[in-house]
């Protein structure tokens, strides 16, 4: 997926996620996506290419990095809990959408129940 398409795909998915929004706490070069003031995705081009950074379960992140050369440890983030999606390779739109959704749900499930905009056990789960 090309860089601008990669970021637009991720941005489009965020627009479908209840309670999610973008902020710029690190300046105009970083789009920081949050749900209830907790970060679940970042986008930037400071690396010279448009990248998307999302949370991932550590085991899932390891498997994704092994399967896709365009997925690397999280840029400027905890390498165990974050992954970076790079443009130009074989990442499909559905995978990017799923990774954005999963990142969002990883944050939502750690929120107090009263603050959760969705039920993380059922929202967006295609396999349930």
Secondary structure per residue as TSV (DSSP state, phi and psi in degrees):
chain	resnum	aa	ss	phi	psi
A	1	X	-	360.0	135.2
A	2	X	-	-69.2	155.4
A	3	X	H	-56.1	-52.1
A	4	X	H	-65.2	-35.2
A	5	X	H	-69.4	-37.2
A	6	X	H	-59.3	-51.7
A	7	X	H	-66.7	-38.7
A	8	X	H	-66.6	-38.9
A	9	X	H	-60.1	-46.7
A	10	X	H	-64.1	-42.8
A	11	X	H	-63.4	-41.8
A	12	X	H	-60.8	-40.8
A	13	X	H	-65.9	-40.5
A	14	X	H	-59.2	-37.0
A	15	X	H	-62.0	-20.8
A	16	X	T	-91.5	-2.7
A	17	X	S	-98.4	117.4
A	18	X	T	-57.6	133.1
A	19	X	T	79.8	0.3
A	20	X	E	-89.2	146.1
A	21	X	E	-156.7	168.7
A	22	X	E	-110.4	143.3
A	23	X	E	-136.3	170.6
A	24	X	-	-132.5	58.8
A	25	X	T	-69.9	-18.0
A	26	X	T	-106.0	14.1
A	27	X	-	100.7	177.6
A	28	X	T	-69.8	-13.8
A	29	X	T	-83.1	-6.8
A	30	X	E	-126.5	124.3
A	31	X	E	-96.1	121.0
A	32	X	E	-114.6	117.3
A	33	X	E	-100.2	129.0
A	34	X	E	-130.5	155.8
A	35	X	E	-127.3	123.2
A	36	X	T	50.6	45.7
A	37	X	T	68.2	14.9
A	38	X	E	-113.6	130.7
A	39	X	E	-72.6	133.8
A	40	X	E	-128.2	-11.1
A	41	X	E	-158.8	146.3
A	42	X	E	-132.8	151.1
A	43	X	E	-135.9	141.6
A	44	X	E	-160.2	167.1
A	45	X	-	-125.9	16.5
A	46	X	T	-64.5	-16.7
A	47	X	T	-85.7	-3.8
A	48	X	S	98.6	-6.0
A	49	X	S	-142.7	152.0
A	50	X	-	-75.8	113.8
A	51	X	E	-116.2	160.0
A	52	X	E	-125.2	131.5
A	53	X	E	-118.2	125.0
A	54	X	E	-133.0	157.2
A	55	X	E	-73.1	151.2
A	56	X	-	-151.1	146.5
A	57	X	-	-57.1	135.7
A	58	X	H	-52.4	-43.1
A	59	X	H	-67.7	-41.6
A	60	X	H	-63.1	-42.2
A	61	X	H	-60.8	-42.4
A	62	X	H	-62.7	-45.1
A	63	X	H	-63.8	-41.8
A	64	X	H	-64.0	-40.7
A	65	X	H	-64.9	-34.8
A	66	X	H	-70.4	-33.6
A	67	X	H	-86.8	-25.2
A	68	X	-	-131.6	120.4
A	69	X	T	-69.8	-15.5
A	70	X	T	-89.1	9.0
A	71	X	E	-119.9	122.2
A	72	X	E	-128.9	170.8
A	73	X	E	-56.9	154.8
A	74	X	-	-59.6	124.5
A	75	X	T	-67.1	122.4
A	76	X	T	58.5	24.4
A	77	X	S	-131.6	173.7
A	78	X	-	-60.1	118.5
A	79	X	T	-67.6	-18.5
A	80	X	T	-84.3	-31.5
A	81	X	T	-110.5	-2.1
A	82	X	E	-132.8	146.7
A	83	X	E	-129.0	153.5
A	84	X	E	-111.9	131.8
A	85	X	E	-99.8	125.7
A	86	X	-	-107.5	148.0
A	87	X	S	-78.5	167.7
A	88	X	S	96.5	-8.3
A	89	X	S	-110.5	-143.2
A	90	X	S	-99.5	16.2
A	91	X	-	-69.0	123.4
A	92	X	-	-86.9	153.4
A	93	X	H	-52.7	-45.3
A	94	X	H	-62.6	-36.4
A	95	X	H	-67.3	-45.5
A	96	X	H	-59.7	-46.2
A	97	X	H	-60.0	-43.8
A	98	X	H	-64.1	-39.8
A	99	X	H	-68.3	-38.3
A	100	X	H	-64.6	-45.4
A	101	X	H	-61.8	-45.2
A	102	X	H	-63.1	-39.9
A	103	X	H	-61.4	-46.5
A	104	X	H	-56.9	-47.4
A	105	X	H	-67.8	-33.1
A	106	X	H	-61.9	-36.3
A	107	X	H	-75.2	-46.8
A	108	X	H	-58.8	-40.6
A	109	X	T	-67.9	-15.8
A	110	X	T	-95.8	0.2
A	111	X	S	-82.2	153.5
A	112	X	-	-58.6	143.2
A	113	X	G	-48.7	-42.0
A	114	X	G	-65.7	-21.3
A	115	X	G	-97.8	-5.7
A	116	X	-	-72.5	124.8
A	117	X	S	-76.3	-16.8
A	118	X	S	-146.1	165.4
A	119	X	-	-84.7	111.2
A	120	X	T	-65.0	-16.2
A	121	X	T	-78.7	-19.6
A	122	X	T	-124.5	-26.3
A	123	X	T	-66.3	126.4
A	124	X	T	67.7	8.7
A	125	X	-	-85.6	110.3
A	126	X	T	-75.8	-23.7
A	127	X	T	-92.2	7.4
A	128	X	-	-117.9	360.0
